Amino acid sequence: MEVIQAGDKVLQFADRHGSNVKQMLAMPDFGSRIADGPALNYEVGMMTAMWQLASGLMKDLTEPLKSIVNK
């Protein structure tokens, strides 16, 4: 259960960063400030890292099941 709970937290973090990206891009004045680019880059980078971490957790979770099924 701990891996599933960790995966849930990671996905929540990824969704939060994705929501931040969506909000930033929806701002009518997005791009008018010099900090907009680096802020967007940070949010997208964090979202990507969280999705990669979630992918690794899923692989760790399903790997034992594959060995059982393939026997």
GROMACS elastic network, one bead per residue, 0.5 to 0.9 nm:
[ bonds ]
;  ai    aj funct       b0    kb
    1     4     6  0.51729   500
    1     5     6  0.62038   500
    1     6     6  0.85914   500
    2     5     6  0.50652   500
    2     6     6  0.60428   500
    2     7     6  0.84643   500
    3     6     6  0.50049   500
    3     7     6  0.60185   500
    3     8     6  0.85250   500
    3    57     6  0.70083   500
    3    58     6  0.85559   500
    3    60     6  0.86504   500
    3    61     6  0.71739   500
    4     8     6  0.61399   500
    4     9     6  0.87060   500
    4    57     6  0.83322   500
    4    58     6  0.85774   500
    4    61     6  0.82022   500
    5     8     6  0.50074   500
    5     9     6  0.63234   500
    5    10     6  0.86743   500
    6     9     6  0.51454   500
    6    10     6  0.62052   500
    6    11     6  0.86393   500
    6    54     6  0.86281   500
    6    57     6  0.82468   500
    7    10     6  0.50441   500
    7    11     6  0.61316   500
    7    12     6  0.85499   500
    7    53     6  0.83045   500
    7    54     6  0.57171   500
    7    55     6  0.88385   500
    7    57     6  0.64521   500
    7    58     6  0.76938   500
    8    11     6  0.51688   500
    8    12     6  0.61912   500
    8    13     6  0.87285   500
    8    54     6  0.84389   500
    9    12     6  0.50054   500
    9    13     6  0.62837   500
    9    14     6  0.86692   500
   10    13     6  0.51099   500
   10    14     6  0.62384   500
   10    15     6  0.86144   500
   10    50     6  0.59255   500
   10    51     6  0.76330   500
   10    53     6  0.73070   500
   10    54     6  0.61700   500
   11    15     6  0.60291   500
   11    16     6  0.84861   500
   11    50     6  0.68894   500
   11    51     6  0.69968   500
   11    53     6  0.89927   500
   11    54     6  0.66547   500
   12    15     6  0.50523   500
   12    16     6  0.61130   500
   12    17     6  0.87035   500
   13    16     6  0.50653   500
   13    17     6  0.63457   500
   13    18     6  0.85848   500
   13    46     6  0.86096   500
   13    47     6  0.75502   500
   13    50     6  0.68615   500
   14    17     6  0.52242   500
   14    18     6  0.61081   500
   14    19     6  0.85727   500
   14    46     6  0.72359   500
   14    48     6  0.75205   500
   14    49     6  0.81020   500
   14    50     6  0.52268   500
   14    51     6  0.63204   500
   14    54     6  0.89656   500
   15    19     6  0.60199   500
   15    20     6  0.85406   500
   15    47     6  0.73691   500
   15    50     6  0.89534   500
   16    19     6  0.50453   500
   16    20     6  0.62647   500
   16    21     6  0.87392   500
   16    47     6  0.81262   500
   17    21     6  0.62816   500
   17    22     6  0.86688   500
   17    43     6  0.54972   500
   17    44     6  0.71042   500
   17    45     6  0.89909   500
   17    46     6  0.67627   500
   17    47     6  0.53539   500
   18    21     6  0.50741   500
   18    22     6  0.62526   500
   18    23     6  0.86732   500
   18    43     6  0.73151   500
   18    44     6  0.72567   500
   18    46     6  0.89568   500
   18    47     6  0.61366   500
   19    22     6  0.50268   500
   19    23     6  0.61655   500
   19    24     6  0.85551   500
   20    23     6  0.50979   500
   20    24     6  0.60819   500
   20    25     6  0.86219   500
   20    40     6  0.85527   500
   20    43     6  0.69771   500
   21    24     6  0.50953   500
   21    25     6  0.61726   500
   21    26     6  0.85369   500
   21    40     6  0.64372   500
   21    43     6  0.62663   500
   21    44     6  0.68878   500
   22    25     6  0.52974   500
   22    26     6  0.61655   500
   22    27     6  0.89058   500
   23    26     6  0.50919   500
   23    27     6  0.64919   500
   24    27     6  0.54669   500
   24    28     6  0.89286   500
   24    30     6  0.66217   500
   24    36     6  0.81567   500
   24    39     6  0.89010   500
   24    40     6  0.73723   500
   25    28     6  0.79481   500
   25    30     6  0.63284   500
   25    31     6  0.88575   500
   25    40     6  0.85524   500
   26    29     6  0.87003   500
   26    30     6  0.75464   500
   27    30     6  0.52591   500
   28    31     6  0.88894   500
   29    32     6  0.57066   500
   29    33     6  0.81300   500
   30    33     6  0.72213   500
   30    36     6  0.66587   500
   30    37     6  0.89826   500
   31    34     6  0.70996   500
   31    35     6  0.82339   500
   31    36     6  0.55616   500
   31    37     6  0.69130   500
   32    35     6  0.87269   500
   32    36     6  0.74390   500
   33    36     6  0.55723   500
   33    37     6  0.81709   500
   34    37     6  0.65957   500
   34    38     6  0.79909   500
   35    38     6  0.56191   500
   35    39     6  0.60248   500
   35    40     6  0.85519   500
   36    39     6  0.51558   500
   36    40     6  0.60300   500
   36    41     6  0.84974   500
   37    40     6  0.52341   500
   37    41     6  0.61106   500
   37    42     6  0.86322   500
   38    42     6  0.60801   500
   38    43     6  0.86519   500
   39    42     6  0.51268   500
   39    43     6  0.62954   500
   39    44     6  0.86770   500
   40    43     6  0.51727   500
   40    44     6  0.61155   500
   40    45     6  0.83961   500
   41    44     6  0.52748   500
   41    45     6  0.59565   500
   41    46     6  0.85328   500
   42    45     6  0.50680   500
   42    46     6  0.60748   500
   42    47     6  0.85144   500
   43    46     6  0.51809   500
   43    47     6  0.60788   500
   43    48     6  0.85484   500
   44    47     6  0.50477   500
   44    48     6  0.60727   500
   44    49     6  0.85556   500
   45    48     6  0.51209   500
   45    49     6  0.61268   500
   45    50     6  0.86023   500
   46    49     6  0.50387   500
   46    50     6  0.61089   500
   46    51     6  0.86147   500
   47    50     6  0.51890   500
   47    51     6  0.62710   500
   47    52     6  0.86913   500
   48    51     6  0.51785   500
   48    52     6  0.62130   500
   48    53     6  0.86229   500
   49    52     6  0.50942   500
   49    53     6  0.61499   500
   49    54     6  0.86104   500
   50    53     6  0.50145   500
   50    54     6  0.61344   500
   50    55     6  0.85545   500
   51    55     6  0.61265   500
   51    56     6  0.86631   500
   52    56     6  0.62893   500
   52    57     6  0.86919   500
   53    56     6  0.50823   500
   53    57     6  0.62644   500
   53    58     6  0.86934   500
   54    57     6  0.50249   500
   54    58     6  0.62048   500
   54    59     6  0.86358   500
   55    58     6  0.51283   500
   55    59     6  0.62641   500
   55    60     6  0.86923   500
   56    59     6  0.50543   500
   56    60     6  0.62064   500
   56    61     6  0.85636   500
   57    60     6  0.50345   500
   57    61     6  0.60871   500
   57    62     6  0.86354   500
   58    62     6  0.60644   500
   58    63     6  0.83793   500
   59    62     6  0.52630   500
   59    63     6  0.58021   500
   60    63     6  0.55003   500
   60    64     6  0.76740   500
   61    64     6  0.68916   500
   61    65     6  0.77616   500
   62    65     6  0.51686   500
   62    66     6  0.63565   500
   63    66     6  0.52159   500
   63    67     6  0.66590   500
   63    68     6  0.89806   500
   64    67     6  0.53041   500
   64    68     6  0.65102   500
   64    69     6  0.88561   500
   65    68     6  0.51170   500
   65    69     6  0.61948   500
   65    70     6  0.85715   500
   66    69     6  0.51115   500
   66    70     6  0.59716   500
   66    71     6  0.86591   500
   67    70     6  0.52371   500
   67    71     6  0.63872   500
   68    71     6  0.55904   500
